[in-house]
């Protein structure tokens, strides 16, 4: 059977807005909230029914990149101390990011998070290398 070549279309974005749209398509599994500012995160927590915690998120600089670190363990450090609220907010953050709750029975030989969680931890750091990192690149580099 002869080789079949598939014609590949190369798309070139001519302006910044077009480049951003192309990048968003290329990183489709990455949640949009990763690009949120502190104000965006504060607005989101307010819309989810927790206006009393909006300042906790904004004043502590919790932006979209830092959301991966928001867990029941870290919420008291930013001023969220009601246990029921902590459980709900941690669950909302996991849902927003598309990462599951860590299983208590997970083997210690496995990574502590799923692939998306590991990627989001990398993206939570700042710097040119982390800002430019794509999900596909991360998967290839990590051999996942």
N, C-alpha and C positions, 0 to 999 in steps of 0.2 A: 504494500500500500504506500503510495507516494506521500511525502510530507505535505501537509497543508499549511499554508501560511495565512495567518489572520492579519488583516489590515488593522493597524492600530492608529487611532486618531490621537494626535498630540494637541492638547488644549493649552493655549497660552493666554494668560490673563493680562490684559493691557493696562489695568489700573489697580490701585490698592484694594478697592472693594471687590473686584473680581478675583484677586489673589486670595483674599480672605475667604471668599465663598469656595474656591477650589480647595483651600486647606481644610475648611470645615467638612467638605465632602470626603477628602482623603482620610480624615480622622473620625469617621462616622461613629465608631463605638465610643468615642470619648464624649462624656456628658458636657453640654453647653455651659453648665454652671461652673466649670473649671475656670472660665474667663470672667466670672463675676467679680465686681469690686466689693469692698466691705459694705457699702450702702446697698448694693444688690442683695447681699446675703441678709442684711438686716431687714430689708423689705420682704424678702421671702419668709423669714421667720415670723414677721408680723402677719403676713397673709395666711400663714398656717395656723394662726390662732394664738400666737405667743408674743403679743406686742410688748409685754413687760420685759422681754429678753432682747429686744432689738438693740438697745444700747450695749448690752453685754457683748454682742457680736461685733458691733461697729467699733466700740471703744477698745476692744482687744485685737483689732486688726484682722478679724477672721474674714478672709476673702475666699473666692472659689477654690484657689489652690490649697488653702489650709483646711478646707472642710473635711478632707480625708482623716485628719487628726481629731475631729470632733467625735468623741465617744462618751459613754457614761463616766468613764474615768477622768476625762479632761473637762467636762462641762462645769464641775464645781470650781475649777481654777479660773473660769471666766465669769462666774457669778450665778450660774444656774444650779440651785441646790435642792429644789423640790424633786424627790426621787421619781414620782410619777411623770413629771414633766421631762426629766432627764431621759427616761426610757422612751418616751414618745419622740422627743427631738432626735435622739440617737437613731431611732428607727427611720424617721423622716430623712435624715442625712444619708443613711445607707441606701434607702430607696432612691433618693435623688441622684446619688453617685452610681447606682447600679451595682453595688457590692453587697454580698450577703453577710449575714451575721456569722462571725467565726464559730465553727462547731466546737463544742467543748470536748468532743471525742476525737478530734482531728489528730492524726499521728504526728509526732514531733519531727519525723523525717520529711514531712511535707512542708512546703512554704507556708508561712503563717496566714497568707491571704491568697485569694484567687488572682488570676493574671491581671484583671482590671484593677484590683486593689493594690497590687505591687506597682503597676504603672502609675497609678494616682499618687502613691507615696513618692515616686521619683519626680513627678510633676509638681509636687508640693514644694519642692526646693526651688530656689531662685537662681538665676544665672542663665547665660546664653545657651549653654548645653542643655539645660533642663527645659528652657522655654521652647527650643526647637525640636525636642524629642517628640516623635510621633508614636502612636500605639504600635503600628506595624514595625517600626524600627526597634522599639523596645523588645517586642516579641522575638525578633531575629537576633538581637544582641544577647538576650538572655537564654536563647535556645529553648524557648517554651513552646 
